[in-house]
Amino acid sequence: MLYYLFEYLEKEYQFPGASLFGFITFRAALAVILSLLIATVYGKRIILFLRKKQIGETVRDLGLDGQKQKSGTPTMGGLIIIMSTLIPVLLFAKLDNIYVLLLIVTTIWMGIIGFVDDYIKVFKKDKAGLKGRFKILGQVVLGLIVGSVLYFHQGVTVKERDSTRINENYEVVEVKGKEVKSTKTTVPFFKNNELDYTSFISWAGEGTAKYAWLIFIPIIIIIVTGVSNGANLTDGIDGLAAGTSAIIVLTLGIFAWVSGNIVFSDYLDIMFIPRAGELVIFIAAFVGALVGFLWYNAFPAQVFMGDTGSLTIGGVIAVIAIIVRKELLIPLLCGIFFAESISVMLQVGYFKYTKKRLGEGKRIFLMAPLHHHYQKKGYHESKIVTRFWIVGILLAIVTIVTLKVR
Protein backbone atom coordinates (compact mmCIF):
# COMPACT_ATOMS: atom_id res chain seq x y z
CA MET A 1 0.00 0.00 0.00
CA LEU A 2 2.77 2.43 0.94
CA TYR A 3 4.53 1.56 -2.31
CA TYR A 4 1.58 2.93 -4.32
CA LEU A 5 1.24 5.97 -2.05
CA PHE A 6 4.86 7.00 -2.44
CA GLU A 7 4.78 6.20 -6.15
CA TYR A 8 1.90 8.67 -6.47
CA LEU A 9 3.69 11.28 -4.35
CA GLU A 10 6.82 10.94 -6.48
CA LYS A 11 4.92 11.17 -9.75
CA GLU A 12 2.62 14.06 -8.83
CA TYR A 13 4.59 16.12 -6.32
CA GLN A 14 8.23 14.94 -6.55
CA PHE A 15 8.01 14.28 -2.80
CA PRO A 16 11.54 14.12 -1.30
CA GLY A 17 12.65 10.53 -0.68
CA ALA A 18 9.57 8.99 -2.30
CA SER A 19 11.67 7.53 -5.09
CA LEU A 20 13.37 5.24 -2.53
CA PHE A 21 10.26 3.06 -2.56
CA GLY A 22 11.05 2.17 -6.14
CA PHE A 23 14.09 0.21 -4.95
CA ILE A 24 13.54 -3.41 -3.90
CA THR A 25 16.48 -3.28 -1.49
CA PHE A 26 15.02 -0.30 0.41
CA ARG A 27 11.58 -1.87 0.73
CA ALA A 28 13.11 -5.22 1.73
CA ALA A 29 15.09 -3.49 4.49
CA LEU A 30 11.92 -1.82 5.79
CA ALA A 31 10.06 -5.13 5.60
CA VAL A 32 12.62 -7.07 7.65
CA ILE A 33 12.87 -4.31 10.28
CA LEU A 34 9.10 -4.00 10.65
CA SER A 35 8.54 -7.77 10.80
CA LEU A 36 11.21 -8.08 13.50
CA LEU A 37 9.59 -5.33 15.53
CA ILE A 38 6.11 -6.81 15.19
CA ALA A 39 7.30 -10.31 16.14
CA THR A 40 9.28 -9.16 19.18
CA VAL A 41 6.99 -6.40 20.47
CA TYR A 42 3.56 -7.80 19.72
CA GLY A 43 4.70 -11.41 20.00
CA LYS A 44 4.89 -11.00 23.77
CA ARG A 45 1.31 -9.77 23.87
CA ILE A 46 0.12 -12.70 21.78
CA ILE A 47 1.93 -15.13 24.10
CA LEU A 48 0.29 -13.53 27.15
CA PHE A 49 -3.09 -13.77 25.43
CA LEU A 50 -2.54 -17.45 24.59
CA ARG A 51 -1.46 -18.14 28.17
CA LYS A 52 -4.48 -16.29 29.55
CA LYS A 53 -6.82 -18.35 27.37
CA GLN A 54 -4.94 -21.50 28.43
CA ILE A 55 -4.07 -22.34 24.84
CA GLY A 56 -1.20 -24.62 25.86
CA GLU A 57 0.53 -27.60 24.32
CA THR A 58 -0.25 -31.01 25.77
CA VAL A 59 3.09 -32.77 25.49
CA ARG A 60 3.07 -36.55 25.20
CA ASP A 61 5.40 -38.37 27.55
CA LEU A 62 8.11 -39.75 25.26
CA GLY A 63 10.54 -40.41 28.07
CA LEU A 64 12.74 -37.43 27.17
CA ASP A 65 14.52 -35.21 29.70
CA GLY A 66 12.82 -31.89 30.39
CA GLN A 67 9.77 -32.82 28.36
CA LYS A 68 7.24 -32.71 31.20
CA GLN A 69 8.18 -29.11 32.00
CA LYS A 70 7.06 -28.08 28.51
CA SER A 71 3.49 -29.17 29.04
CA GLY A 72 1.22 -26.13 29.09
CA THR A 73 3.55 -23.92 27.04
CA PRO A 74 1.40 -21.70 24.78
CA THR A 75 1.01 -23.01 21.23
CA MET A 76 -0.40 -21.55 17.99
CA GLY A 77 2.58 -19.19 18.01
CA GLY A 78 2.60 -19.50 14.24
CA LEU A 79 0.11 -16.63 14.37
CA ILE A 80 3.06 -14.39 15.29
CA ILE A 81 4.94 -15.50 12.16
CA ILE A 82 1.91 -15.04 9.90
CA MET A 83 1.01 -11.60 11.27
CA SER A 84 4.61 -10.38 11.23
CA THR A 85 4.97 -11.46 7.61
CA LEU A 86 1.71 -10.27 6.08
CA ILE A 87 1.63 -6.74 7.54
CA PRO A 88 5.00 -5.63 6.04
CA VAL A 89 4.17 -7.38 2.76
CA LEU A 90 0.85 -5.55 2.48
CA LEU A 91 2.61 -2.26 3.23
CA PHE A 92 5.74 -2.51 1.09
CA ALA A 93 5.19 -5.03 -1.72
CA LYS A 94 3.55 -4.57 -5.11
CA LEU A 95 0.22 -6.25 -4.55
CA ASP A 96 -0.44 -6.69 -8.26
CA ASN A 97 2.51 -9.05 -8.53
CA ILE A 98 1.28 -12.59 -9.16
CA TYR A 99 4.12 -14.16 -7.18
CA VAL A 100 3.45 -12.04 -4.10
CA LEU A 101 -0.27 -12.79 -4.32
CA LEU A 102 0.46 -16.50 -4.58
CA LEU A 103 2.61 -16.40 -1.44
CA ILE A 104 -0.05 -14.43 0.47
CA VAL A 105 -2.63 -17.08 -0.48
CA THR A 106 -0.20 -19.84 0.54
CA THR A 107 0.45 -18.22 3.92
CA ILE A 108 -3.23 -17.78 4.71
CA TRP A 109 -4.26 -21.19 3.32
CA MET A 110 -1.66 -23.22 5.20
CA GLY A 111 -2.14 -21.05 8.28
CA ILE A 112 -5.83 -21.95 8.34
CA ILE A 113 -5.10 -25.69 7.98
CA GLY A 114 -2.55 -25.53 10.80
CA PHE A 115 -4.84 -23.41 12.97
CA VAL A 116 -7.71 -25.91 12.62
CA ASP A 117 -5.30 -28.73 13.53
CA ASP A 118 -4.08 -26.88 16.64
CA TYR A 119 -7.62 -25.85 17.57
CA ILE A 120 -8.80 -29.48 17.59
CA LYS A 121 -5.79 -30.51 19.69
CA VAL A 122 -6.25 -27.74 22.27
CA PHE A 123 -9.97 -27.17 22.53
CA LYS A 124 -11.34 -30.57 21.49
CA LYS A 125 -8.65 -32.35 23.55
CA ASP A 126 -7.91 -34.60 20.58
CA LYS A 127 -4.14 -35.19 20.46
CA ALA A 128 -4.39 -36.44 16.87
CA GLY A 129 -5.68 -33.06 15.70
CA LEU A 130 -7.06 -32.68 12.21
CA LYS A 131 -7.40 -36.06 10.54
CA GLY A 132 -4.50 -36.81 8.24
CA ARG A 133 -6.62 -37.19 5.12
CA PHE A 134 -8.10 -33.70 5.56
CA LYS A 135 -4.67 -32.19 6.15
CA ILE A 136 -3.32 -33.88 3.02
CA LEU A 137 -6.41 -32.77 1.08
CA GLY A 138 -5.74 -29.15 2.06
CA GLN A 139 -2.11 -29.43 0.93
CA VAL A 140 -3.12 -31.07 -2.34
CA VAL A 141 -5.67 -28.32 -3.09
CA LEU A 142 -3.03 -25.66 -2.42
CA GLY A 143 -0.60 -27.50 -4.72
CA LEU A 144 -3.33 -27.62 -7.37
CA ILE A 145 -3.89 -23.85 -7.05
CA VAL A 146 -0.17 -23.04 -7.16
CA GLY A 147 0.51 -25.39 -10.06
CA SER A 148 -2.45 -24.10 -12.09
CA VAL A 149 -1.53 -20.45 -11.57
CA LEU A 150 2.13 -20.97 -12.44
CA TYR A 151 1.24 -22.99 -15.53
CA PHE A 152 -1.67 -21.00 -16.95
CA HIS A 153 -1.20 -17.40 -15.74
CA GLN A 154 0.16 -15.16 -18.49
CA GLY A 155 2.27 -13.15 -16.04
CA VAL A 156 4.42 -16.18 -15.18
CA THR A 157 7.19 -16.09 -17.77
CA VAL A 158 10.94 -16.33 -18.31
CA LYS A 159 12.95 -14.08 -20.60
CA GLU A 160 14.94 -15.66 -23.39
CA ARG A 161 18.21 -13.92 -24.25
CA ASP A 162 18.70 -12.83 -27.85
CA SER A 163 21.73 -10.61 -27.30
CA THR A 164 23.81 -9.09 -24.51
CA ARG A 165 25.58 -5.70 -24.66
CA ILE A 166 28.72 -5.25 -22.56
CA ASN A 167 30.55 -1.93 -21.96
CA GLU A 168 34.30 -1.24 -21.98
CA ASN A 169 34.55 -2.42 -18.35
CA TYR A 170 33.10 -5.81 -19.30
CA GLU A 171 29.88 -5.04 -17.43
CA VAL A 172 26.50 -6.17 -18.71
CA VAL A 173 24.51 -3.06 -19.55
CA GLU A 174 21.71 -4.47 -21.69
CA VAL A 175 20.12 -7.85 -22.35
CA LYS A 176 17.63 -8.14 -25.19
CA GLY A 177 15.08 -10.89 -25.47
CA LYS A 178 11.39 -11.72 -25.22
CA GLU A 179 9.24 -13.05 -22.41
CA VAL A 180 7.81 -16.52 -23.00
CA LYS A 181 5.74 -19.04 -21.12
CA SER A 182 7.95 -21.90 -20.00
CA THR A 183 7.84 -25.04 -17.90
CA LYS A 184 11.61 -25.16 -17.53
CA THR A 185 13.34 -25.59 -14.20
CA THR A 186 16.97 -25.63 -13.05
CA VAL A 187 18.98 -28.83 -12.74
CA PRO A 188 21.88 -28.31 -10.31
CA PHE A 189 25.51 -29.23 -11.09
CA PHE A 190 24.97 -29.57 -14.87
CA LYS A 191 26.29 -27.20 -17.53
CA ASN A 192 23.18 -27.19 -19.69
CA ASN A 193 21.14 -27.08 -16.54
CA GLU A 194 17.56 -26.64 -17.66
CA LEU A 195 14.90 -29.32 -17.62
CA ASP A 196 11.62 -28.79 -19.43
CA TYR A 197 8.68 -30.65 -17.94
CA THR A 198 7.19 -30.93 -21.43
CA SER A 199 9.97 -33.42 -22.24
CA PHE A 200 8.20 -35.95 -20.02
CA ILE A 201 5.24 -36.01 -22.39
CA SER A 202 6.78 -35.04 -25.75
CA TRP A 203 7.41 -38.73 -26.55
CA ALA A 204 3.67 -39.06 -27.20
CA GLY A 205 4.00 -37.07 -30.44
CA GLU A 206 3.46 -33.59 -31.82
CA GLY A 207 0.93 -31.37 -30.12
CA THR A 208 1.26 -33.09 -26.76
CA ALA A 209 3.24 -30.20 -25.24
CA LYS A 210 -0.02 -28.42 -24.40
CA TYR A 211 -0.82 -31.27 -22.02
CA ALA A 212 2.35 -30.76 -19.98
CA TRP A 213 0.19 -29.55 -17.11
CA LEU A 214 -0.70 -33.21 -16.53
CA ILE A 215 2.92 -33.66 -15.42
CA PHE A 216 3.69 -30.20 -14.05
CA ILE A 217 0.77 -29.77 -11.63
CA PRO A 218 1.09 -33.22 -9.93
CA ILE A 219 4.81 -32.53 -9.39
CA ILE A 220 3.95 -29.21 -7.74
CA ILE A 221 1.38 -30.95 -5.52
CA ILE A 222 3.98 -33.50 -4.39
CA ILE A 223 6.55 -30.77 -3.63
CA VAL A 224 4.13 -28.59 -1.63
CA THR A 225 2.83 -31.57 0.34
CA GLY A 226 6.28 -33.04 0.98
CA VAL A 227 7.99 -29.83 2.12
CA SER A 228 5.13 -28.69 4.35
CA ASN A 229 5.05 -32.09 6.08
CA GLY A 230 8.84 -32.04 6.38
CA ALA A 231 8.72 -28.69 8.16
CA ASN A 232 5.95 -30.03 10.38
CA LEU A 233 8.09 -33.03 11.43
CA THR A 234 11.10 -30.78 12.09
CA ASP A 235 9.12 -28.73 14.61
CA GLY A 236 9.87 -30.89 17.63
CA ILE A 237 12.35 -29.07 19.86
CA ASP A 238 12.84 -25.42 20.79
CA GLY A 239 14.08 -23.23 17.95
CA LEU A 240 14.81 -26.03 15.48
CA ALA A 241 12.14 -25.39 12.83
CA ALA A 242 12.26 -21.58 13.04
CA GLY A 243 16.05 -21.33 12.87
CA THR A 244 16.45 -23.92 10.12
CA SER A 245 13.68 -22.31 8.08
CA ALA A 246 15.23 -18.84 8.40
CA ILE A 247 18.45 -20.19 6.84
CA ILE A 248 16.51 -21.84 4.00
CA VAL A 249 14.34 -18.81 3.27
CA LEU A 250 17.32 -16.43 3.32
CA THR A 251 19.04 -18.64 0.73
CA LEU A 252 15.92 -18.63 -1.44
CA GLY A 253 15.96 -14.84 -1.12
CA ILE A 254 19.37 -14.78 -2.80
CA PHE A 255 18.03 -16.93 -5.63
CA ALA A 256 14.98 -14.68 -6.01
CA TRP A 257 17.20 -11.59 -6.11
CA VAL A 258 19.54 -12.86 -8.83
CA SER A 259 16.76 -14.55 -10.83
CA GLY A 260 14.72 -11.35 -10.86
CA ASN A 261 17.66 -9.13 -11.86
CA ILE A 262 18.47 -9.18 -15.56
CA VAL A 263 22.14 -8.24 -15.07
CA PHE A 264 22.91 -10.80 -12.36
CA SER A 265 20.96 -13.56 -14.07
CA ASP A 266 22.88 -12.95 -17.30
CA TYR A 267 26.23 -12.87 -15.49
CA LEU A 268 25.46 -16.13 -13.65
CA ASP A 269 23.88 -17.64 -16.77
CA ILE A 270 20.65 -18.55 -15.02
CA MET A 271 17.03 -18.04 -15.99
CA PHE A 272 15.81 -14.46 -15.79
CA ILE A 273 12.33 -14.49 -14.26
CA PRO A 274 10.64 -11.11 -14.79
CA ARG A 275 8.91 -9.70 -11.70
CA ALA A 276 10.46 -12.36 -9.43
CA GLY A 277 12.55 -9.68 -7.70
CA GLU A 278 9.44 -8.60 -5.81
CA LEU A 279 9.65 -11.90 -3.93
CA VAL A 280 12.55 -10.39 -1.99
CA ILE A 281 10.07 -8.16 -0.12
CA PHE A 282 8.03 -11.15 1.03
CA ILE A 283 11.15 -13.17 1.85
CA ALA A 284 12.65 -10.31 3.88
CA ALA A 285 9.45 -10.01 5.91
CA PHE A 286 9.30 -13.79 6.39
CA VAL A 287 12.91 -14.02 7.56
CA GLY A 288 12.32 -11.14 9.98
CA ALA A 289 9.22 -12.90 11.32
CA LEU A 290 11.09 -16.18 11.84
CA VAL A 291 14.02 -14.53 13.59
CA GLY A 292 11.65 -12.45 15.72
CA PHE A 293 9.73 -15.59 16.64
CA LEU A 294 13.02 -17.20 17.70
CA TRP A 295 13.27 -14.49 20.39
CA TYR A 296 10.56 -16.39 22.25
CA ASN A 297 10.97 -19.87 20.76
CA ALA A 298 14.66 -20.40 21.59
CA PHE A 299 15.37 -22.74 24.51
CA PRO A 300 13.58 -22.67 26.87
CA ALA A 301 10.64 -21.87 24.61
CA GLN A 302 8.01 -19.43 25.83
CA VAL A 303 5.78 -20.38 22.91
CA PHE A 304 5.48 -23.16 20.31
CA MET A 305 4.60 -22.40 16.70
CA GLY A 306 2.27 -25.39 16.44
CA ASP A 307 1.03 -26.64 13.10
CA THR A 308 -0.20 -23.09 12.49
CA GLY A 309 3.43 -22.12 11.99
CA SER A 310 5.16 -25.28 10.76
CA LEU A 311 2.72 -26.08 7.95
CA THR A 312 2.78 -22.44 6.84
CA ILE A 313 6.58 -22.36 6.81
CA GLY A 314 6.81 -25.52 4.72
CA GLY A 315 4.19 -24.34 2.25
CA VAL A 316 5.86 -20.95 1.77
CA ILE A 317 9.34 -22.49 1.28
CA ALA A 318 7.99 -24.91 -1.32
CA VAL A 319 6.19 -22.22 -3.30
CA ILE A 320 9.18 -19.84 -3.30
CA ALA A 321 11.48 -22.63 -4.52
CA ILE A 322 9.02 -23.47 -7.31
CA ILE A 323 8.61 -19.84 -8.37
CA VAL A 324 12.36 -19.27 -8.72
CA ARG A 325 12.65 -22.61 -10.57
CA LYS A 326 14.90 -24.19 -7.95
CA GLU A 327 12.60 -26.97 -6.74
CA LEU A 328 15.14 -29.66 -7.66
CA LEU A 329 17.46 -28.12 -5.07
CA ILE A 330 14.96 -28.75 -2.26
CA PRO A 331 16.49 -32.11 -1.14
CA LEU A 332 19.81 -30.29 -0.71
CA LEU A 333 18.69 -26.91 0.63
CA CYS A 334 15.98 -28.43 2.84
CA GLY A 335 18.25 -31.31 3.84
CA ILE A 336 17.19 -31.06 7.49
CA PHE A 337 13.51 -31.39 6.55
CA PHE A 338 14.43 -34.23 4.20
CA ALA A 339 16.40 -36.12 6.85
CA GLU A 340 13.62 -35.73 9.41
CA SER A 341 11.03 -37.05 6.96
CA ILE A 342 13.21 -39.95 5.80
CA SER A 343 13.92 -40.96 9.40
CA VAL A 344 10.19 -41.25 10.09
CA MET A 345 9.51 -43.22 6.91
CA LEU A 346 12.41 -45.60 7.56
CA GLN A 347 11.41 -46.07 11.18
CA VAL A 348 7.77 -46.83 10.40
CA GLY A 349 8.56 -48.95 7.34
CA TYR A 350 11.21 -51.05 9.08
CA PHE A 351 9.02 -51.53 12.16
CA LYS A 352 6.12 -52.82 10.05
CA TYR A 353 8.42 -55.02 7.95
CA THR A 354 10.11 -56.68 10.95
CA LYS A 355 6.82 -57.12 12.76
CA LYS A 356 5.39 -58.93 9.77
CA ARG A 357 8.48 -61.07 9.16
CA LEU A 358 9.70 -61.66 12.70
CA GLY A 359 6.55 -61.15 14.74
CA GLU A 360 8.26 -58.35 16.64
CA GLY A 361 8.74 -54.81 15.39
CA LYS A 362 12.30 -53.45 15.43
CA ARG A 363 13.52 -49.88 15.08
CA ILE A 364 16.41 -48.26 13.24
CA PHE A 365 16.50 -45.14 15.41
CA LEU A 366 15.97 -44.82 19.16
CA MET A 367 13.10 -42.51 18.27
CA ALA A 368 11.90 -40.66 15.18
CA PRO A 369 11.99 -37.94 13.88
CA LEU A 370 15.78 -37.73 13.87
CA HIS A 371 16.13 -34.97 16.49
CA HIS A 372 14.42 -37.21 19.07
CA HIS A 373 16.98 -39.94 18.31
CA TYR A 374 19.75 -37.61 19.48
CA GLN A 375 17.72 -36.60 22.52
CA LYS A 376 17.44 -40.27 23.44
CA LYS A 377 21.21 -40.56 23.10
CA GLY A 378 21.56 -37.94 25.81
CA TYR A 379 22.32 -34.77 23.83
CA HIS A 380 20.84 -31.56 25.20
CA GLU A 381 18.31 -30.11 22.83
CA SER A 382 20.20 -26.80 22.57
CA LYS A 383 23.24 -28.68 21.26
CA ILE A 384 21.08 -30.62 18.80
CA VAL A 385 19.48 -27.43 17.51
CA THR A 386 22.79 -25.61 17.14
CA ARG A 387 24.37 -28.50 15.26
CA PHE A 388 21.34 -28.83 12.99
CA TRP A 389 21.63 -25.09 12.26
CA ILE A 390 25.31 -25.54 11.37
CA VAL A 391 24.42 -28.37 8.99
CA GLY A 392 21.66 -26.16 7.55
CA ILE A 393 24.16 -23.34 6.92
CA LEU A 394 26.56 -25.74 5.19
CA LEU A 395 23.74 -27.03 2.98
CA ALA A 396 22.73 -23.45 2.17
CA ILE A 397 26.30 -22.58 1.13
CA VAL A 398 26.52 -25.64 -1.12
CA THR A 399 23.15 -24.70 -2.61
CA ILE A 400 24.33 -21.17 -3.42
CA VAL A 401 27.55 -22.56 -4.94
CA THR A 402 25.42 -24.45 -7.49
CA LEU A 403 24.94 -21.10 -9.20
CA LYS A 404 28.46 -21.44 -10.60
CA VAL A 405 29.52 -25.08 -10.11
CA ARG A 406 28.30 -27.00 -13.15
N, C-alpha and C positions, 0 to 999 in steps of 0.2 A: 504493500500500500504506500509506504513512504517512498519507494522507488518512483512510483507514478507521480506523487506529489512533487518531489524534487525535480523530476523530469519536466513537469509543467512550469515550475518556478524558474528553471534554467531557460526554457524555451521562451517564456513570455516576459520575464522580468530580469533575466541574467542575474539571478540571485547568487550572491557570493558563496562559493563552496558547494552549490547544488550539483555542479558537474561531477563531484566526487562519487555521487551515487551511480554514475555510469560505469564505474570501475568495479569489476567482480571482486578484486582483492579487498577493496575498502568495505564493501557490503559484507563480505565473508568475515572480515575482522569484527565488524559490528555484531554480526550474528553470533559468533563464538563468545564474545564478551557478554552479550545480553543473555544467551542461553546459560552460561556459567552463573551469572547473577541470579537468574530465575531459579535455577536448580538449587543453589546454595541458600539463598534468602528465603524463597517461598517453599523450598523442600522441607525445611524444618517445620513450617506451619502445617504442611500436608501430613508429615509424620505425626505431629501432635494430634491432628484431627483423626487420623487412622487409629492412634492409640486410644483416644477418647471414645471412639465408636467400637473399640475392642475388635478391630479388624486385624487379628493376629494370625501368624502361621502356626498350624498344628504340626509339629515336627514328629515324624515317626521315629521310634526308637530303633536305630540301626546298629546300636552297640558302639558308637563312635564317641571319643572323648569330647566333652564340651557341648554335645548335641542337645542335651536336655535343657541347658540354660537358654537355648535359642527359642524354645517354645514360647509363643506369645509375642514374638517380635512382629511389629507391623508389616503387613505384606501389601500387595497392589502398588508398590512404590514405582512401578513402571509408569504410573500416571505422571510422576515428576518428569521422567524422560520425555514422554509424549508432549506434555505442556511446554516444557523448556525447548523443545524442538519446533513445534508448530508456530508459536508466537513470533520468534525471530524470522521464520520463513515467510509468514504472512506479511510481516513488516518490510522485509528487505529483498525478497525474491521477486522475479517477474512471474506473476501468477497466470500469465497466458502461455507459459512454457509447458509443453506437454510432459516433459520429464519431471518437472517439479510437481505438476498436478498428479502424476502417477505415483510419486513418492508420498504425497499427502494422503491419497486414497489408501495406499499400502499401510501407512502408519495408523490411520483411523480404523481400517478394516481388521488388521491383525490385533490392534489394541482392544477392539470390541470382543474378538474371539477370546483373547487372553483374560479380559475382564470378566466375561461370563464364566470362564473356567475357574477363576479365583473366587468369584461370587458364590458359586456352587460349593466350593471347598469350605469357605468361611461361614456363610450364612445357612447353607443347607446341611452343613456338617458331613458332607460327602467327600472323603479324602481322594476319591478317584476323579472328582471334578467333572468337567464336561466329557461326555463319552467320546472315546477315541474316534469313532466314525464321523461324529459331527465336527470334531476339530479338523480331521483330515479333509472333510467336505469343504469347510471354510477355506482351507489352504488351497485346495484344488480350484475352487471358484476364483480366488484371487489370482492364481497362476493363469487361469483361463482369461481373466480380464487383462492382465499384464501382457500375456502373449498375443492376444487379439489386437490390443492397442499398438504394440510395437510392430506387429506385422502389417496391419491395415491402415494405420493413421498416416496421412500424407506428410506430416511434419517430422516423421522419424526417417531420417535419411543419412547417408554418408556422402562425402564429396570426393569424387574421383579427380586425380591430378592429371591435367593435360600438359602443363608446363610450370616451371619454377624459375623466378627471376632472382638472381643473387647480385648484391652490390660488390664494390671493390674490396670490401672487408670480409667477403665470403659469408655475408649474412643474408638469410632469406628475407626478401622484402615483399614478394608477391607470389602467390600460388593460384594459378588459374585452373578451373575445372567446373564441373556441373554436379549438382546434387541429384542423387539417384536413390531409389528404394533398394534396399539390400538386406539379405539374410546372412551376410558374412559375419564371422566372428574370428577372434584371434587365437591362433594355436601357439602356445609358448615354446621357445627353444628351437624353432624352425625358421629358416631364412625366408622362404615364401610362406609366411605364417598366417594365411587366411584360409578359413574353411567355410564353404558356402553350404548351408543346410539344404539347398535345392539339389546338391549332388547326391543326397541320399535317396532321391526319388527320380532323378533324371534318367536312370537306367530304364524306366518304363516307357521312354520314347518322347518324341517332340510334343510340346504343349503341356507336359506334366509339371513344369516349373510352377505354374499357377496354383498347384495343389501342395506346395511346400509347407503350407500352414499345418497340414496333417502331421508333419514331422516337427516343425518349429514349436507349435503351441504345447504339445505333450512334453517336450524337453523342458520348456519353461515351467510347466506345472511341477515336474519332478524336481527341478532346481529349487523353486520357491518352497516346496514342501520339505525337501531334504535339509536345506539350510536353516529354515525356521525351527525344525525339530532338533537340529544339531545345537542351535543356540539354547533351546529349551533344556536339553540334557546337560549342557555346560553350566547352567545356573544351579549350582549345588553347594558352593561354599562362598564365603564372603569375598566380594570383589572380583571373583574369577570371570564371570560373564561380562560384566561392565568393562573391566580393564582390557580383556582380550578383544572385545568388540571395538573399543576405541582405537586400538592399534590397527585392526582390519579396516575400519571405516576411514581412518586417516590415510591409509595406503590407497584405498579406492578414490579418495579425494585427489591424490596426486595423478592417478590415471584419468580422472574426469577433467582435471586442469589441462593436462597435455593433449588429451583427445579432443577437447573443445577449443584448442588454440591452434590456428592454422599454421603458425610458424613452428611451434614445438612439435606438432604432429608430423610436419614435413621433415624436420631435422631428425626426428627419431624414426622416421619411416613407418609410422603407424597410421591407422585409420583416423581421418579427421571427421568428427561427428558434430555437425553444426548444431548450435544451441545447447550442447552438452556442458559447456562451461558453467551454465547456470546451476548445475548440480552442486557446484562448490559451495554455494550459499546454504543449501540444505545440509550438505555434509558437515560444514563448519558448525552449524547449529546443533547437529546431531552429536558431533564429537564433544562440543561444549556441554551438552546435556548429560552425556555419559560420564565425563570427567566430574561434572558437578554432582551427579548422583553418587559417584565413588566417595565423595566427601562424607556421606552418611552410610555407604554400603561397605566401606573397607572394614577389616576386622578390628574390633567386634562390631558387626553390623547393627545399625540402629533401625534399618528398614530393609526388607527384601523386595526385589523388583516383581516377583511373582511371574506368572505366565503373561500378565499384562505387559510386562517389559520384555521378557525373553523372546516371546513369539514375535513381538513387534521388531525387535532388534534383528532377528534372523530374517524376517520378511524384507526389511529395508536393505540389509546387506545383499541379499539375493537379487533384488530388483536393481540396485545400483550396479552390481557386477554385470548384469545382463545388459543394461543400458549402455555401458561403456565397452561392451563386447569383450569382456574379460571373464566370462562365466567358466571357461575351461581352466582358469587359474584358481578357482574356488577350492579344490582339494589341497592346493599348496597354501594359499593365503589363509584359508579357514582351516588349517591343519589341526588346530585344537578341537574345533567343532567336529571335524572328520574323525579324529582319534576317539573322542568321547562316544560318538555314534557307533563306530566300529566295535568299540569295546562292549557296548550293550548288545549289539547283534551277535557277536562271537560268544558272549557269555550265555545268552538265551539259547542260541542255536546249539552250542556244545552241551548245555545242560539237558535239553530235550533229546539230543542224539544219544547221549550216554544213558539217560534214563530209559530210553526205548531199547537200547542194545544190552545194557548191563543191569537194568532194573534199579539203578541208583544214579541220580543225576550228579555230575561232577562239574566243577567250575574252573575256568582258566584263570580268572582274577579273584582276588579275595572278596572284591565287591565291585560292581559296575554302577554308574559310569567310572571312567578311569581315575578321576580325582579321589573317589572313595577308596579305591584300591590302595593309593598311597597313604590315605588317612589310616586305613587298617594296618598298614606297615609301620605306623607310629610317627609319621611326619606331621608336624604342626601345619594347620591349614594355611597360615600366612606364608610358610616356606613353599608349600605346594603352589599357591597362587603366584608368588613371585617368580618361581621357576617356569611356570606355564607362561607368564608374561614374557620372560626372556626368550623362550622358544617361539612365542608369537612374534616378537620383534625380529628374530632371525628369519622366520618364514616370510615376514613382510619385506625384509631387505632382499631376500632371494627373489621374491615376486617382482619387486621394482627392477632388479637387475635384468629380468627377462625382457625389458624394453630394448636392451642392447645385445644381450647374449643370444645369438641365434646360430 
